Amino acid sequence: MYDEKYIEKLEKNIININIVLDVATDKALNNNINETQGLLSILSEVTNDLVNEIYNR
């Protein structure tokens, strides 16, 4: 199925997504709209890359 290095890479990507999501949530709760939008844009790109990598495997 999947090798160990691939699983580790996916895990790191998911952890990074969660970190960015946590920061974006904090910024949104503090009404930092511009920073929130930037973080959500990054989150969208990283998530799309991760999904594409999984489906292309």
C-alpha atoms as one frame of an Amber mdcrd trajectory, in Angstrom:
protein
   0.000   0.000   0.000   1.900   3.014   1.289   5.474   3.086   2.424   6.509
   4.509   5.769   8.178   7.641   4.338   5.031   8.523   2.408   2.894   8.161
   5.546   5.344  10.336   7.515   5.175  13.005   4.817   1.376  12.973   4.933
   1.430  13.219   8.716   3.747  16.251   8.588   1.501  17.934   6.032  -1.575
  17.328   8.170   0.192  18.700  11.255   1.195  21.817   9.281  -2.384  22.268
   8.081  -3.635  22.055  11.652  -1.082  24.633  12.816  -2.074  27.097  10.089
  -5.760  26.483  10.844  -5.212  27.167  14.553  -3.367  30.415  13.810  -6.039
  31.484  11.303  -8.741  30.770  13.873  -6.950  32.902  16.479  -6.519  35.730
  13.996 -10.194  35.541  13.008 -11.292  35.612  16.649  -9.199  38.764  17.096
 -10.728  40.377  13.983  -7.454  40.350  12.017  -9.259  39.922   8.710  -6.321
  40.509   6.340  -4.069  38.073   8.188  -6.893  35.559   8.372  -7.491  35.776
   4.627  -3.786  35.276   3.930  -3.582  32.259   6.217  -6.716  30.728   4.718
  -5.244  31.203   1.253  -2.096  29.348   2.335  -4.238  26.681   3.982  -6.223
  26.213   0.791  -3.074  25.775  -1.317  -1.461  23.322   1.102  -4.664  21.319
   1.430  -5.137  21.167  -2.332  -1.533  20.015  -2.786  -2.022  17.306  -0.184
  -5.267  16.074  -1.748  -3.700  16.039  -5.212  -0.714  14.096  -3.932  -2.970
  11.486  -2.332  -5.162  11.075  -5.419  -2.221  10.963  -7.812  -0.490   8.210
  -5.874
